Amino acid sequence: MRKSHELLLKFRFDPRYSFSQVQVWYVDRGATGDHSCVDGVHIMTLDAYYMEIGTESETKRIPYHRIRKILYAGKVVWER
């Protein structure tokens, strides 16, 4: 099974995929239910240890170990 980071890199750089179709669910302490999700268009960077997302008010670094589920085109393709 691929790691979440490897899968996100594939979706971002493989021309067969559209990164805008990606949705990532992750642990977000303090959020409702302690989980949040982000669409691929808001993922700014895929660093070696974290993904960086941009919101209207801030930029957040989300470590890959907090990712719980990745969807592509509405279908679950990876889940912890």
N, C-alpha and C positions, 0 to 999 in steps of 0.2 A: 504494500500500500504506500502511496506517495505521502510525503509530509505536506502539511498545509502550505508552507512556503514554496516548495517545488511546484505544487499545483497552481498557485497564484502566478508564479513566474511563467508557467506554460500558458495560462490564459492571457497574460499581458503581452507576451512576445510571439506566440505562435499565430501566424496570420489566419489560421482556420477558425480562430475564436475572436469574439468581440468582448473586450474587458467590461464594457458597459452592461453586459448580461450577467456579470458576477455579483453575488450578494454574500457578505460575510457576517456571520453571527458570532459575537464574542462576549466574554465576561466583562462587564462594565460596572464595577462596584459603585453603588449609589444610584444607579439607574433603576427604573421600575423593573422589578424581577431580577436585578443584577445582570441583565443582558441587554445588549444593543445590537443593531445591525447597520451595516454600511454598504452602499452600492459601489460597484467598481469605479464609477466616475469620480468618487470622492476619495479614492485611495491614491495618494500622491506619490508615495515612495514605498518600494519593497526592499528594505535594508536586510542585512544578513540576520538580524535579531528581532526586528519589529517591522510592522507596516505603519506608515504615517498617513493619517487621514485628516482631511480638512473639513471643518464645519463652518457654518456662517460666522461663528464667533471665535473659533480657536483651531489650533492644530494639535492633534493627539498622536502619541506613539503607542501602538498596541503591540505588545510582545506576542509572538506566534503561539506561545503556550496558552494564551487566553482564547484563541480561536476554538469555537465549538462546532461550527458547521459552515460549509461552503456550498452555495447553490449556483448552478449555471442554468440560465434560461428557466428558472423556477423549479429545477429539479436538484435534489440533494446529490452532490458528487463526492462529498467528503464529510465525515462526521466523527467526532471523538466520543 
